[in-house]
Amino acid sequence: MGKVLSISTSTDEIRFKHPTYVTNSTGASPKKRQKLDKTKLEAQWHDALSRLVHDMEENDMPSFVFLASVRHVEPLSLSPQWNQTKGKAKVASEDKLSSDLPWNPPPPDDSLRIPGELILARDTKHSSKYWPAQILNYIPPSAPRKRPLYEIQWMDNNKKSIEREQFYSYEESGFGTCTLGKFESVYEDVVNDTDDDDAPESLRGPSPEPCDPPPTGPAFCELSVHEQFVYTRPVIHAILRDEYPPARAAHAKFIGGGKGRETLTKNAGERGLMDPREVERFHKLLEEWCMGRTRKGGRYPANDVHLEEEVVAGPAAEANNVVLAKNGESAFNDNAEAVIIALDAARDGDNEISAAEANNVVLEKNGESAFKDNAEAVVIAFDAAVDSANEVVPLDSEELRFDQTSDTTSTLSEASDVSDLMSSAMPTRQVGCAAYEGLSMVEKFDYCVNVLLPELLIQIHVWRMGERASMALLDEGEERRLHDLGTAEKKKTDWVFDVKRLRAAKERELVNEERKRQTVVGSTSRPKRASRR
């Protein structure tokens, strides 16, 4: 029995490169020697070698040395086949049998969004640098031995078809660890110093006056963010009143709530090629103008269920201090409960109560004589609470049901003057339609983000494009045309910048995962050594 040899040598190369068999044809008759065909025998040997290499590639994951040594071996599908004739059994290769079965190309990677997936890709298989790209199409292989390809677009708009191993998507850790080549997006990450986000005082300054005629195109782009915002206010005010037809659909979706409002939330992030810091500045200006509130140190959280209380409680507390400073703590303590009732009545947004009714509550609680000496203090406290809620509440001295002497009436008149000065110093919010006014404070902030801010960006785009030249509302057809142009511009994306943001997010994610892993490993206590006896 012959010795069985392995398929590879000690150097991991294939052992059988050429036929090494020997045939003994000297003792055979001339008739048998004629039947013996070496060509056919060699074809059978090469076919067996092709099968052997094919099985190794499919099942054993051979090394690079082995693969380099079998480059001369023909693929199994191209290897010659032989048949035994004259009534003998016909031998067909497995490849022939498998070719009779239908072949379906493999599907694309189901974790990729095609088209549109943002990736980091390398130009060649041997390149070490990765560049931003986006997938355009999947190209399935045309034959079983061909590889599937992905058509991508580079940031310079050139296109190329590459294999899956040549790029990383966000879901892969390599997206955050691969070496990047140098590239730039359409705009820088920082905006003009005059619009720096670290200068909140500019928000509380006077609004710039619009020019007549207004600048358009390049001249409009030279204006500051605050100056540009002024030209959009007529349209924004019309949207609040539900008087701007192109935005009525978005307005109705938000007011209706449910899935319609969710749809607005998903699409609210579209900004076109506008710098995200500019968008944030527009957001702050819009919020201040609509809600009548100046903020310092950040925006109000939209998911804070105590927002309405916190917004009103600060100014109301200041009003209490006014009372204490005006009449002294001892004078206030005598009527503290009545003042609290008056302030609560003024702050109650759900119960619509007038100034006169609130004053009646105070008077009925303690009687007319209760506030005879402190009437001025009560009115100042009440006015401050009303102004803090930014509600237009009439404070006419004729409505106040005080049956007092002329001195008390004079005191109330002076208090009303003080109230007017206080309210004039505070920004007033914009009043919208009944449906908008019926929203809670939190919902109004959401309305600014999901309805008004996208519409504001649309208007900014058409102004910058030079398409709009008038602050006044135009006819419905022209407004819809401008709205469509701005919407198309807002849908454009600088996907290179988006890749940069995704890369930074992936890096932070990997750092956090590593910290968690180290925390878990570091917190594991060492097992106690067994005590020796």
Buried (B, 14 or more C-beta within 10 A) or exposed (E): EEEEEEBBBEEBBBEBEEEEEEEEEEEEEEEEEEEEEEEEBBBBBBBEBBBBBBEBBEEEEBEEEBBEBBEEBEEBBEBBEBEEEEEEEEEEBEBEEEEEEEEEBEEBBEEBEBEEBBBBBBBEEEEEEBBBBBBBBBBEEEEEEEEBBBBBBBBEEEEBBBEBEBBBBBEBEEBBEBEEEEEEBEBEEEBEEEBEEEEBEBBEEEBBEBBEEBBBBEEBBEBBBBBBBBBBBBBBBBBBBBBBBBBEEBBEBBBEEEEBBEBBEEEBEBBBBBBBBBBBBBBBBBBBBBBBBBBEEEEBEEEBEEBBEEBBEEBBEEBBEBBBEBBEEEBBEBBEEBBBBBBBBBBEEEEEBBBBEBBBBBBEBBEBEBBBEBBBBBBBBBBBBBBBBBBEBEBEEEEBEBEBEEEBBEBBEEBBEBBEEBBEEBBEBBBBBEEBEEBEBBBBBBBBBBBBBBBBBBBBBBBBBBBBBEBEBEEEEEBEBBBEBBBEBBEBBBBBBBBBEBBEEBEEBBEEEEEEEEEEEEEEEEEEEEEEE
